[in-house]
């Protein structure tokens, strides 16, 4: 199963939309800076997801 999710940056309020089969792992990657596209704007807060 895949999840579509929306994150909001606590730094600047910007949004990021993504998808993943493992949402918990992917959120950890975003917040730890592993994900290149979101590494400079974290920390991130999950505001919406749908399976």
Biopython code that builds the backbone (N, CA, C, O; Angstrom):
import numpy as np
from Bio.PDB.StructureBuilder import StructureBuilder

atoms = [
    (1, "UNK", "N", (0.846, -1.168, 0.000)),
    (1, "UNK", "CA", (0.000, 0.000, 0.000)),
    (1, "UNK", "C", (0.899, 1.241, 0.000)),
    (1, "UNK", "O", (1.936, 1.269, 0.663)),
    (2, "UNK", "N", (0.494, 2.243, -0.737)),
    (2, "UNK", "CA", (1.225, 3.498, -0.785)),
    (2, "UNK", "C", (0.440, 4.597, -0.081)),
    (2, "UNK", "O", (-0.788, 4.551, 0.000)),
    (3, "UNK", "N", (1.160, 5.569, 0.417)),
    (3, "UNK", "CA", (0.572, 6.717, 1.083)),
    (3, "UNK", "C", (0.980, 7.984, 0.352)),
    (3, "UNK", "O", (2.140, 8.156, -0.024)),
    (4, "UNK", "N", (0.023, 8.854, 0.158)),
    (4, "UNK", "CA", (0.296, 10.205, -0.310)),
    (4, "UNK", "C", (0.227, 11.073, 0.926)),
    (4, "UNK", "O", (-0.684, 10.928, 1.741)),
    (5, "UNK", "N", (1.197, 11.986, 1.074)),
    (5, "UNK", "CA", (1.255, 12.776, 2.296)),
    (5, "UNK", "C", (1.631, 14.220, 2.013)),
    (5, "UNK", "O", (2.228, 14.541, 0.986)),
    (6, "UNK", "N", (1.264, 15.077, 2.953)),
    (6, "UNK", "CA", (1.602, 16.494, 2.880)),
    (6, "UNK", "C", (2.313, 16.863, 4.170)),
    (6, "UNK", "O", (1.813, 16.609, 5.266)),
    (7, "UNK", "N", (3.486, 17.465, 4.025)),
    (7, "UNK", "CA", (4.255, 17.929, 5.171)),
    (7, "UNK", "C", (4.263, 19.445, 5.184)),
    (7, "UNK", "O", (4.193, 20.089, 4.137)),
    (8, "UNK", "N", (4.348, 20.007, 6.380)),
    (8, "UNK", "CA", (4.489, 21.461, 6.512)),
    (8, "UNK", "C", (5.768, 21.742, 7.285)),
    (8, "UNK", "O", (6.029, 21.139, 8.326)),
    (9, "UNK", "N", (6.556, 22.668, 6.758)),
    (9, "UNK", "CA", (7.815, 23.037, 7.390)),
    (9, "UNK", "C", (7.553, 23.902, 8.614)),
    (9, "UNK", "O", (6.807, 24.878, 8.545)),
    (10, "UNK", "N", (8.172, 23.540, 9.734)),
    (10, "UNK", "CA", (8.077, 24.371, 10.931)),
    (10, "UNK", "C", (8.940, 25.621, 10.797)),
    (10, "UNK", "O", (8.756, 26.576, 11.552)),
    (11, "UNK", "N", (9.877, 25.631, 9.851)),
    (11, "UNK", "CA", (10.781, 26.758, 9.647)),
    (11, "UNK", "C", (10.110, 27.902, 8.904)),
    (11, "UNK", "O", (10.117, 29.040, 9.372)),
    (12, "UNK", "N", (9.524, 27.599, 7.737)),
    (12, "UNK", "CA", (8.961, 28.668, 6.912)),
    (12, "UNK", "C", (7.495, 28.458, 6.527)),
    (12, "UNK", "O", (6.932, 29.271, 5.794)),
    (13, "UNK", "N", (6.871, 27.386, 7.006)),
    (13, "UNK", "CA", (5.462, 27.140, 6.710)),
    (13, "UNK", "C", (5.208, 26.544, 5.347)),
    (13, "UNK", "O", (4.054, 26.315, 4.984)),
    (14, "UNK", "N", (6.261, 26.284, 4.574)),
    (14, "UNK", "CA", (6.111, 25.722, 3.238)),
    (14, "UNK", "C", (5.588, 24.303, 3.277)),
    (14, "UNK", "O", (5.681, 23.619, 4.296)),
    (15, "UNK", "N", (5.035, 23.867, 2.156)),
    (15, "UNK", "CA", (4.453, 22.536, 2.042)),
    (15, "UNK", "C", (5.292, 21.647, 1.139)),
    (15, "UNK", "O", (5.975, 22.124, 0.233)),
    (16, "UNK", "N", (5.228, 20.356, 1.400)),
    (16, "UNK", "CA", (5.879, 19.353, 0.564)),
    (16, "UNK", "C", (4.907, 18.201, 0.392)),
    (16, "UNK", "O", (4.314, 17.738, 1.367)),
    (17, "UNK", "N", (4.737, 17.731, -0.843)),
    (17, "UNK", "CA", (3.852, 16.604, -1.138)),
    (17, "UNK", "C", (4.703, 15.442, -1.613)),
    (17, "UNK", "O", (5.582, 15.609, -2.459)),
    (18, "UNK", "N", (4.438, 14.260, -1.066)),
    (18, "UNK", "CA", (5.201, 13.083, -1.466)),
    (18, "UNK", "C", (4.372, 11.829, -1.361)),
    (18, "UNK", "O", (3.198, 11.866, -0.991)),
    (19, "UNK", "N", (5.009, 10.701, -1.698)),
    (19, "UNK", "CA", (4.350, 9.407, -1.540)),
    (19, "UNK", "C", (5.378, 8.380, -1.114)),
    (19, "UNK", "O", (6.562, 8.508, -1.426)),
    (20, "UNK", "N", (4.927, 7.366, -0.405)),
    (20, "UNK", "CA", (5.831, 6.352, 0.115)),
    (20, "UNK", "C", (5.045, 5.109, 0.516)),
    (20, "UNK", "O", (3.860, 5.180, 0.840)),
    (21, "UNK", "N", (5.725, 3.979, 0.487)),
    (21, "UNK", "CA", (5.128, 2.737, 0.973)),
    (21, "UNK", "C", (5.294, 2.614, 2.485)),
    (21, "UNK", "O", (4.544, 1.882, 3.130)),
    (22, "UNK", "N", (6.263, 3.318, 3.052)),
    (22, "UNK", "CA", (6.513, 3.271, 4.492)),
    (22, "UNK", "C", (6.527, 4.711, 5.016)),
    (22, "UNK", "O", (7.573, 5.359, 5.042)),
    (23, "UNK", "N", (5.387, 5.188, 5.422)),
    (23, "UNK", "CA", (5.237, 6.591, 5.793)),
    (23, "UNK", "C", (6.053, 6.967, 7.021)),
    (23, "UNK", "O", (6.671, 8.032, 7.042)),
    (24, "UNK", "N", (6.071, 6.131, 8.027)),
    (24, "UNK", "CA", (6.827, 6.443, 9.253)),
    (24, "UNK", "C", (8.318, 6.586, 8.964)),
    (24, "UNK", "O", (8.966, 7.520, 9.436)),
    (25, "UNK", "N", (8.850, 5.658, 8.189)),
    (25, "UNK", "CA", (10.271, 5.717, 7.833)),
    (25, "UNK", "C", (10.566, 6.971, 7.015)),
    (25, "UNK", "O", (11.568, 7.647, 7.248)),
    (26, "UNK", "N", (9.702, 7.276, 6.067)),
    (26, "UNK", "CA", (9.927, 8.435, 5.202)),
    (26, "UNK", "C", (9.872, 9.733, 5.996)),
    (26, "UNK", "O", (10.662, 10.640, 5.736)),
    (27, "UNK", "N", (8.974, 9.842, 6.941)),
    (27, "UNK", "CA", (8.891, 11.042, 7.776)),
    (27, "UNK", "C", (10.174, 11.201, 8.596)),
    (27, "UNK", "O", (10.678, 12.314, 8.744)),
    (28, "UNK", "N", (10.700, 10.102, 9.125)),
    (28, "UNK", "CA", (11.981, 10.157, 9.852)),
    (28, "UNK", "C", (13.102, 10.643, 8.937)),
    (28, "UNK", "O", (13.953, 11.427, 9.356)),
    (29, "UNK", "N", (13.101, 10.179, 7.688)),
    (29, "UNK", "CA", (14.124, 10.613, 6.726)),
    (29, "UNK", "C", (14.022, 12.104, 6.451)),
    (29, "UNK", "O", (15.038, 12.794, 6.381)),
    (30, "UNK", "N", (12.807, 12.604, 6.295)),
    (30, "UNK", "CA", (12.627, 14.043, 6.066)),
    (30, "UNK", "C", (13.151, 14.848, 7.255)),
    (30, "UNK", "O", (13.849, 15.845, 7.071)),
    (31, "UNK", "N", (12.823, 14.429, 8.445)),
    (31, "UNK", "CA", (13.200, 15.196, 9.633)),
    (31, "UNK", "C", (14.671, 15.055, 10.013)),
    (31, "UNK", "O", (15.200, 15.914, 10.718)),
    (32, "UNK", "N", (15.339, 14.005, 9.572)),
    (32, "UNK", "CA", (16.756, 13.831, 9.894)),
    (32, "UNK", "C", (17.672, 14.436, 8.834)),
    (32, "UNK", "O", (18.890, 14.457, 9.013)),
    (33, "UNK", "N", (17.100, 14.932, 7.723)),
    (33, "UNK", "CA", (17.905, 15.558, 6.687)),
    (33, "UNK", "C", (18.411, 14.610, 5.626)),
    (33, "UNK", "O", (19.194, 15.019, 4.768)),
    (34, "UNK", "N", (17.991, 13.354, 5.651)),
    (34, "UNK", "CA", (18.426, 12.369, 4.667)),
    (34, "UNK", "C", (17.813, 12.647, 3.290)),
    (34, "UNK", "O", (18.461, 12.435, 2.265)),
    (35, "UNK", "N", (16.587, 13.111, 3.270)),
    (35, "UNK", "CA", (15.893, 13.402, 2.012)),
    (35, "UNK", "C", (16.383, 14.747, 1.475)),
    (35, "UNK", "O", (16.156, 15.787, 2.093)),
    (36, "UNK", "N", (17.056, 14.722, 0.324)),
    (36, "UNK", "CA", (17.680, 15.920, -0.231)),
    (36, "UNK", "C", (16.691, 17.072, -0.445)),
    (36, "UNK", "O", (16.992, 18.220, -0.118)),
    (37, "UNK", "N", (15.530, 16.764, -0.986)),
    (37, "UNK", "CA", (14.571, 17.806, -1.350)),
    (37, "UNK", "C", (14.051, 18.601, -0.155)),
    (37, "UNK", "O", (13.608, 19.738, -0.316)),
    (38, "UNK", "N", (14.100, 18.019, 1.034)),
    (38, "UNK", "CA", (13.542, 18.688, 2.208)),
    (38, "UNK", "C", (14.565, 18.940, 3.306)),
    (38, "UNK", "O", (14.204, 19.411, 4.384)),
    (39, "UNK", "N", (15.816, 18.640, 3.057)),
    (39, "UNK", "CA", (16.830, 18.687, 4.111)),
    (39, "UNK", "C", (17.075, 20.088, 4.667)),
    (39, "UNK", "O", (17.438, 20.223, 5.835)),
    (40, "UNK", "N", (16.888, 21.119, 3.871)),
    (40, "UNK", "CA", (17.220, 22.482, 4.301)),
    (40, "UNK", "C", (16.049, 23.246, 4.911)),
    (40, "UNK", "O", (16.230, 24.378, 5.358)),
    (41, "UNK", "N", (14.853, 22.658, 4.942)),
    (41, "UNK", "CA", (13.675, 23.385, 5.427)),
    (41, "UNK", "C", (13.019, 22.755, 6.642)),
    (41, "UNK", "O", (11.962, 23.217, 7.072)),
    (42, "UNK", "N", (13.609, 21.723, 7.203)),
    (42, "UNK", "CA", (13.006, 21.021, 8.333)),
    (42, "UNK", "C", (13.141, 21.793, 9.618)),
    (42, "UNK", "O", (13.802, 22.832, 9.637)),
    (43, "UNK", "N", (12.553, 21.335, 10.676)),
    (43, "UNK", "CA", (11.806, 20.081, 10.814)),
    (43, "UNK", "C", (10.422, 20.153, 10.164)),
    (43, "UNK", "O", (9.882, 21.229, 9.908)),
    (44, "UNK", "N", (9.881, 18.983, 9.911)),
    (44, "UNK", "CA", (8.618, 18.849, 9.197)),
    (44, "UNK", "C", (7.540, 18.265, 10.096)),
    (44, "UNK", "O", (7.817, 17.508, 11.026)),
    (45, "UNK", "N", (6.294, 18.643, 9.788)),
    (45, "UNK", "CA", (5.132, 18.147, 10.520)),
    (45, "UNK", "C", (4.172, 17.545, 9.500)),
    (45, "UNK", "O", (3.844, 18.179, 8.496)),
    (46, "UNK", "N", (3.730, 16.334, 9.757)),
    (46, "UNK", "CA", (2.770, 15.681, 8.888)),
    (46, "UNK", "C", (1.407, 16.305, 9.110)),
    (46, "UNK", "O", (0.884, 16.266, 10.223)),
    (47, "UNK", "N", (0.819, 16.884, 8.061)),
    (47, "UNK", "CA", (-0.486, 17.526, 8.232)),
    (47, "UNK", "C", (-1.614, 16.767, 7.538)),
    (47, "UNK", "O", (-2.788, 17.005, 7.821)),
    (48, "UNK", "N", (-1.253, 15.828, 6.604)),
    (48, "UNK", "CA", (-2.291, 15.058, 5.924)),
    (48, "UNK", "C", (-1.661, 13.828, 5.299)),
    (48, "UNK", "O", (-0.529, 13.882, 4.818)),
    (49, "UNK", "N", (-2.387, 12.719, 5.304)),
    (49, "UNK", "CA", (-1.981, 11.548, 4.537)),
    (49, "UNK", "C", (-3.214, 10.755, 4.138)),
    (49, "UNK", "O", (-4.264, 10.835, 4.774)),
    (50, "UNK", "N", (-3.058, 9.997, 3.077)),
    (50, "UNK", "CA", (-4.143, 9.165, 2.575)),
    (50, "UNK", "C", (-3.541, 7.892, 2.009)),
    (50, "UNK", "O", (-2.554, 7.941, 1.276)),
    (51, "UNK", "N", (-4.128, 6.762, 2.343)),
    (51, "UNK", "CA", (-3.628, 5.464, 1.850)),
    (51, "UNK", "C", (-4.170, 5.164, 0.477)),
    (51, "UNK", "O", (-3.858, 4.120, -0.095)),
]
sb = StructureBuilder()
sb.init_structure("model")
sb.init_model(0)
sb.init_chain("A")
sb.init_seg("    ")
for serial, (resi, resn, name, xyz) in enumerate(atoms, 1):
    if name == "N":
        sb.init_residue(resn, " ", resi, " ")
    sb.init_atom(name, np.array(xyz, "f"), 0.0, 1.0, " ", f" {name:<3s}", serial, name[0])
structure = sb.get_structure()
